[in-house]
Amino acid sequence: MVSRRRVIQAAAALPALSFLAACGSSSGDSSRPLRVSAIPDQDPDVLTEREEAFAEYLAKQLERDVEYVAVPDYSASVAQLGTGDLDLVFYGGLTGVQARRQNPDVTIIGQRDIDEKFTSIFIASKDSGIEPVSEVAGLSAFAGKRFTFGSETSTSGRLMPSSFLAEAGVEEGDLAGEPGFSGSHDKTIELVQAGTYEGGAVNAQVWRSRLEDGTVDTEKVIAVFETPTFHDYHWILREEAEKDFGEGFAQKLKDALFAMHEDEDGKAVLDLYKAGSIIDAKPEDYARIEEAAEKLDLLG
């Protein structure tokens, strides 16, 4: 996949100079676009629509050009934040932890209101013989089944589902053959629906959106279990942002995001994120994610 880039330009009546005056002087290249991105966890067209709308909103609120940069995979989003090719990234819980491990001075900007109590959904093909369960222990039904996760470093598509399976006494090695890694939540649903795998785990938000859109064949695939909650997605700003865009930039960005629900344009963007507002987030919110990642040796 070739990285897609699109620069959303600020209105001509709102030049970069006015932004610099508000934020103070900077020794970096404050005239360049703010580069935003997100982990590629779902259908590319859906992701692009959401992220370009987000970039357009930021360009208006921050009075500067904003460039949306699509990345080929989760690891690329972490690497490019470290090299300075990305400034602001919408990460899953695990990729956010990985990014902070590699770049300790980055700033957590915030999370969606739905991210402080996020869940995964275990799904199964109708032909698998697996029935819905009401407790984590019931996930033992997946032992010996063909099972696919999403991306290997997806929080809601691999990390936390693997942790809950282990709690039910099912290690990844107890599944039939090697587990699959579909690469995205949408692909996981499609593979289980097609019968390629008997079970899988997906982001609850994507599952519900697909149900609402009528793009899940409930005669072929069912929801088995919704997990207990955990913190998940959040925005991270690279450590050099204050230098490049001016003193106080991180706070200006937070102010813009935390006020999105107060105007119609912001609400429209939040709808694409399936959220009602953006709220504060802090490193300790992701302690459980970090602990689970350590057990799977996903932090390097």
C-alpha positions as CSV (number, residue, x, y, z in Angstrom):
1,M,0.0,0.0,0.0
2,V,1.4,3.4,-1.0
3,S,1.1,6.1,1.7
4,R,-1.6,8.5,0.7
5,R,-1.1,12.2,1.5
6,R,-3.6,15.0,1.3
7,V,-3.0,18.5,2.5
8,I,-6.0,20.3,3.8
9,Q,-5.3,24.0,3.5
10,A,-6.4,26.6,6.0
11,A,-8.7,29.4,4.7
12,A,-6.8,32.1,2.9
13,A,-8.2,34.6,5.4
14,L,-6.5,32.8,8.2
15,P,-2.8,32.7,7.3
16,A,-0.1,30.8,9.3
17,L,1.2,34.1,10.6
18,S,-2.0,34.6,12.8
19,F,-1.5,31.2,14.2
20,L,2.1,31.9,15.1
21,A,1.1,35.1,16.9
22,A,-1.3,33.2,19.0
23,C,1.2,30.4,19.9
24,G,4.4,32.3,20.2
25,S,7.7,32.1,18.3
26,S,9.2,28.7,17.2
27,S,12.7,27.6,16.2
28,G,11.2,24.9,14.0
29,D,9.5,24.9,10.6
30,S,6.2,26.3,11.8
31,S,5.1,27.0,8.2
32,R,4.8,23.4,7.2
33,P,1.6,21.4,7.5
34,L,0.7,19.5,10.7
35,R,0.9,15.8,9.6
36,V,-1.9,13.6,11.0
37,S,-2.5,9.9,10.7
38,A,-4.2,6.9,12.2
39,I,-3.6,3.2,12.4
40,P,-5.2,1.4,9.4
41,D,-7.6,-0.8,11.4
42,Q,-10.6,-0.8,9.1
43,D,-11.8,-0.3,5.5
44,P,-9.4,2.2,3.9
45,D,-12.3,4.2,2.3
46,V,-14.0,4.6,5.7
47,L,-10.7,5.5,7.4
48,T,-9.8,8.1,4.7
49,E,-13.2,9.8,4.9
50,R,-12.9,10.1,8.7
51,E,-9.3,11.3,8.8
52,E,-9.7,13.8,6.0
53,A,-12.7,15.3,7.7
54,F,-10.6,15.4,10.9
55,A,-7.8,17.2,9.1
56,E,-10.2,19.7,7.6
57,Y,-11.7,20.5,11.0
58,L,-8.2,21.0,12.5
59,A,-7.1,23.2,9.6
60,K,-10.0,25.5,10.4
61,Q,-9.7,25.5,14.1
62,L,-5.9,25.8,14.2
63,E,-5.7,28.2,11.3
64,R,-2.9,26.3,9.5
65,D,-2.5,23.6,6.8
66,V,-3.0,20.0,7.9
67,E,-1.8,17.0,6.0
68,Y,-3.4,13.6,6.3
69,V,-0.9,10.8,5.8
70,A,-2.1,7.2,5.4
71,V,0.3,4.5,6.6
72,P,0.5,0.9,5.3
73,D,0.4,-0.8,8.7
74,Y,0.4,-0.3,12.5
75,S,4.2,-0.5,12.9
76,A,4.7,2.2,10.3
77,S,2.6,4.6,12.3
78,V,4.9,4.1,15.3
79,A,8.1,4.3,13.3
80,Q,7.0,7.5,11.4
81,L,6.1,9.3,14.6
82,G,9.7,8.6,15.9
83,T,11.3,9.8,12.7
84,G,9.2,13.0,12.7
85,D,7.3,12.1,9.5
86,L,4.0,12.2,11.5
87,D,3.0,14.7,14.2
88,L,-0.4,13.6,15.5
89,V,-1.5,10.0,15.4
90,F,-4.7,8.3,16.4
91,Y,-3.4,5.1,18.0
92,G,-5.0,2.0,19.5
93,G,-4.1,1.3,23.1
94,L,-1.2,-1.0,22.3
95,T,0.3,1.0,19.5
96,G,0.1,4.1,21.7
97,V,2.0,2.2,24.4
98,Q,4.6,1.1,21.8
99,A,4.9,4.7,20.5
100,R,5.5,6.0,24.1
101,R,8.1,3.3,24.8
102,Q,10.1,4.4,21.8
103,N,9.4,8.1,22.3
104,P,9.0,8.8,26.0
105,D,8.5,12.6,25.6
106,V,5.4,12.5,23.4
107,T,2.2,14.0,24.7
108,I,-1.1,12.1,25.0
109,I,-3.7,14.6,23.7
110,G,-6.9,12.8,24.5
111,Q,-9.3,10.0,23.8
112,R,-12.9,9.6,22.5
113,D,-15.5,9.3,25.2
114,I,-16.1,5.7,24.1
115,D,-12.5,4.8,24.6
116,E,-12.4,4.8,28.4
117,K,-14.8,1.8,28.4
118,F,-14.0,0.0,25.2
119,T,-14.8,-3.6,24.4
120,S,-14.1,-6.4,21.9
121,I,-16.6,-8.8,20.5
122,F,-15.8,-12.5,20.0
123,I,-17.6,-13.8,16.9
124,A,-18.1,-17.3,15.5
125,S,-19.4,-18.9,12.3
126,K,-22.8,-20.5,12.6
127,D,-21.2,-23.8,11.5
128,S,-18.7,-23.8,14.3
129,G,-21.2,-25.0,16.9
130,I,-20.1,-22.3,19.3
131,E,-23.0,-20.6,21.2
132,P,-23.1,-17.2,22.9
133,V,-21.8,-17.1,26.4
134,S,-22.2,-14.7,29.3
135,E,-18.8,-15.0,31.1
136,V,-15.1,-14.9,30.2
137,A,-14.8,-18.6,31.2
138,G,-17.2,-19.5,28.3
139,L,-14.5,-18.5,25.9
140,S,-13.0,-22.0,26.5
141,A,-15.3,-23.0,23.6
142,F,-12.7,-21.6,21.2
143,A,-10.1,-24.2,22.2
144,G,-9.2,-26.3,19.2
145,K,-11.0,-24.0,16.8
146,R,-9.6,-22.1,13.8
147,F,-9.3,-18.6,15.0
148,T,-8.3,-15.2,13.5
149,F,-7.3,-12.0,15.2
150,G,-7.0,-8.7,13.4
151,S,-3.6,-7.0,13.2
152,E,-0.9,-8.6,15.4
153,T,-0.6,-5.4,17.3
154,S,-4.3,-4.5,17.5
155,T,-5.5,-3.8,21.0
156,S,-9.1,-4.8,20.5
157,G,-8.5,-7.2,17.7
158,R,-5.6,-9.2,19.3
159,L,-4.1,-8.1,22.5
160,M,-7.1,-7.9,24.8
161,P,-8.9,-10.9,23.1
162,S,-5.8,-13.0,23.7
163,S,-5.7,-11.9,27.3
164,F,-9.3,-12.8,27.8
165,L,-8.8,-16.2,26.1
166,A,-5.9,-16.9,28.5
167,E,-8.2,-16.0,31.4
168,A,-10.5,-18.7,30.1
169,G,-7.6,-21.2,30.0
170,V,-7.1,-20.9,26.2
171,E,-3.6,-19.9,25.1
172,E,-3.0,-19.0,21.5
173,G,-1.2,-22.4,21.1
174,D,-4.5,-24.1,22.1
175,L,-6.2,-22.9,18.9
176,A,-6.4,-25.2,15.8
177,G,-3.1,-24.5,14.0
178,E,-1.5,-21.1,14.0
179,P,-4.0,-18.2,14.7
180,G,-4.7,-16.0,11.7
181,F,-4.0,-12.2,11.6
182,S,-6.4,-10.7,9.2
183,G,-5.0,-7.2,9.4
184,S,-8.2,-5.4,10.1
185,H,-11.5,-5.8,12.0
186,D,-13.6,-5.7,8.7
187,K,-11.4,-8.5,7.3
188,T,-11.8,-10.6,10.4
189,I,-15.6,-10.4,10.1
190,E,-15.4,-11.4,6.4
191,L,-13.2,-14.4,7.1
192,V,-15.3,-15.7,9.9
193,Q,-18.5,-15.1,7.8
194,A,-17.0,-17.0,4.9
195,G,-16.1,-19.9,7.2
196,T,-12.4,-19.6,6.6
197,Y,-12.0,-19.4,10.4
198,E,-14.5,-20.7,13.0
199,G,-13.9,-17.8,15.4
200,G,-12.4,-14.3,15.6
201,A,-12.3,-11.2,17.7
202,V,-13.1,-7.6,16.6
203,N,-13.5,-4.1,17.8
204,A,-17.0,-3.8,19.2
205,Q,-17.5,-0.4,17.5
206,V,-16.8,-1.8,14.0
207,W,-19.0,-4.9,14.7
208,R,-21.9,-2.6,15.7
209,S,-21.4,-0.3,12.7
210,R,-21.4,-3.2,10.4
211,L,-24.6,-4.5,11.9
212,E,-26.2,-1.1,11.5
213,D,-25.1,-0.9,7.9
214,G,-26.5,-4.4,7.2
215,T,-23.1,-5.7,6.0
216,V,-23.0,-8.7,8.3
217,D,-24.8,-11.9,7.4
218,T,-26.2,-12.9,10.8
219,E,-27.2,-16.3,9.2
220,K,-23.5,-17.1,8.9
221,V,-21.8,-15.3,11.8
222,I,-22.9,-14.6,15.4
223,A,-21.6,-12.5,18.3
224,V,-20.5,-14.9,21.1
225,F,-19.2,-12.6,23.9
226,E,-18.6,-8.9,24.6
227,T,-15.5,-8.5,26.8
228,P,-15.1,-6.5,30.0
229,T,-14.1,-2.9,29.3
230,F,-10.6,-1.5,28.8
231,H,-9.1,1.8,27.6
232,D,-8.2,1.9,24.0
233,Y,-7.7,4.5,21.2
234,H,-6.1,7.9,21.9
235,W,-4.2,10.7,20.1
236,I,-0.5,11.2,20.6
237,L,1.5,14.3,19.6
238,R,5.2,14.0,18.9
239,E,7.6,15.6,21.3
240,E,9.0,18.2,18.8
241,A,5.6,19.8,18.2
242,E,6.1,22.7,20.6
243,K,9.4,23.5,18.8
244,D,8.0,23.2,15.3
245,F,4.6,24.8,15.8
246,G,5.2,27.2,18.7
247,E,5.0,27.2,22.5
248,G,1.6,26.2,23.7
249,F,0.7,24.2,20.6
250,A,-0.2,21.0,22.6
251,Q,-2.7,23.0,24.7
252,K,-4.2,24.8,21.7
253,L,-4.7,21.4,20.1
254,K,-6.3,20.0,23.2
255,D,-8.6,23.0,23.5
256,A,-9.7,22.5,19.9
257,L,-10.4,18.7,20.3
258,F,-12.1,19.0,23.7
259,A,-14.5,21.6,22.2
260,M,-15.4,19.6,19.1
261,H,-18.8,18.6,20.4
262,E,-19.8,22.2,20.8
263,D,-20.3,23.0,17.1
264,E,-22.0,21.3,14.2
265,D,-18.9,20.8,12.2
266,G,-17.2,19.1,15.1
267,K,-20.2,16.9,15.8
268,A,-20.1,15.7,12.2
269,V,-16.5,14.7,12.6
270,L,-17.2,13.0,15.9
271,D,-20.0,11.0,14.3
272,L,-17.4,9.5,11.9
273,Y,-15.4,8.4,15.0
274,K,-18.7,7.0,16.6
275,A,-18.1,9.4,19.5
276,G,-19.9,12.1,21.4
277,S,-16.9,14.0,22.5
278,I,-13.1,13.9,23.1
279,I,-11.9,13.8,26.7
280,D,-8.6,13.8,28.6
281,A,-6.4,10.7,28.8
282,K,-3.3,9.9,30.8
283,P,-0.5,7.3,30.6
284,E,-1.8,5.3,33.6
285,D,-5.0,4.6,31.8
286,Y,-3.1,2.1,29.7
287,A,-1.3,0.2,32.4
288,R,-3.5,-2.9,31.8
289,I,-2.7,-2.7,28.1
290,E,1.0,-2.5,28.9
291,E,0.9,-5.5,31.2
292,A,-0.9,-7.6,28.7
293,A,1.6,-6.6,26.0
294,E,4.5,-7.6,28.2
295,K,3.1,-11.1,28.5
296,L,2.8,-11.4,24.7
297,D,6.3,-9.9,24.2
298,L,4.9,-7.1,22.0
299,L,6.9,-4.2,23.4
300,G,10.3,-5.2,22.3
